[in-house]
Amino acid sequence: MFALEVFGGITYLFLGGDLLVRGAVALSRRLRVSPMLVGITVVAFGTSAPELLVAIRAAATAHAELAMGNVVGSNIANVLFVVGAPAIIYPMACNQPSARRD
């Protein structure tokens, strides 16, 4: 039963991600702006909204350490998983002059 629940969760996660990307692309076409602009603003706000709500509630109940831990943990997870996982699956090419300059 557990394996079925995990499979169902991964399936729903995949479908939800696909719907999010399709919706963001449709919104960018409707507004006639770059898909990157929609991703940076609308999608980023939507994915950060849960952390924002937790931080607001923690600050309102005098638990500032929870709000700070949530922000730090969220940023670490974003850097390690959201940026790292695609780089492992599809490595980014880097030309030599820019690699030497940095």
MODELLER restraints for C-alpha pairs under 7 A, 6 or more apart:
rsr = mdl.restraints
at = mdl.atoms
rsr.add(forms.Gaussian(group=physical.xy_distance, feature=features.Distance(at['CA:24:A'], at['CA:38:A']), mean=6.35, stdev=0.5))
rsr.add(forms.Gaussian(group=physical.xy_distance, feature=features.Distance(at['CA:24:A'], at['CA:39:A']), mean=6.88, stdev=0.5))
rsr.add(forms.Gaussian(group=physical.xy_distance, feature=features.Distance(at['CA:25:A'], at['CA:35:A']), mean=5.79, stdev=0.5))
rsr.add(forms.Gaussian(group=physical.xy_distance, feature=features.Distance(at['CA:28:A'], at['CA:34:A']), mean=6.01, stdev=0.5))
rsr.add(forms.Gaussian(group=physical.xy_distance, feature=features.Distance(at['CA:28:A'], at['CA:35:A']), mean=5.21, stdev=0.5))
rsr.add(forms.Gaussian(group=physical.xy_distance, feature=features.Distance(at['CA:28:A'], at['CA:38:A']), mean=6.05, stdev=0.5))
rsr.add(forms.Gaussian(group=physical.xy_distance, feature=features.Distance(at['CA:51:A'], at['CA:70:A']), mean=6.65, stdev=0.5))
rsr.add(forms.Gaussian(group=physical.xy_distance, feature=features.Distance(at['CA:54:A'], at['CA:67:A']), mean=6.84, stdev=0.5))
rsr.add(forms.Gaussian(group=physical.xy_distance, feature=features.Distance(at['CA:55:A'], at['CA:67:A']), mean=4.24, stdev=0.5))
rsr.add(forms.Gaussian(group=physical.xy_distance, feature=features.Distance(at['CA:55:A'], at['CA:70:A']), mean=6.96, stdev=0.5))
rsr.add(forms.Gaussian(group=physical.xy_distance, feature=features.Distance(at['CA:58:A'], at['CA:64:A']), mean=6.01, stdev=0.5))
rsr.add(forms.Gaussian(group=physical.xy_distance, feature=features.Distance(at['CA:58:A'], at['CA:66:A']), mean=6.11, stdev=0.5))
rsr.add(forms.Gaussian(group=physical.xy_distance, feature=features.Distance(at['CA:58:A'], at['CA:67:A']), mean=5.62, stdev=0.5))
rsr.add(forms.Gaussian(group=physical.xy_distance, feature=features.Distance(at['CA:59:A'], at['CA:67:A']), mean=6.47, stdev=0.5))
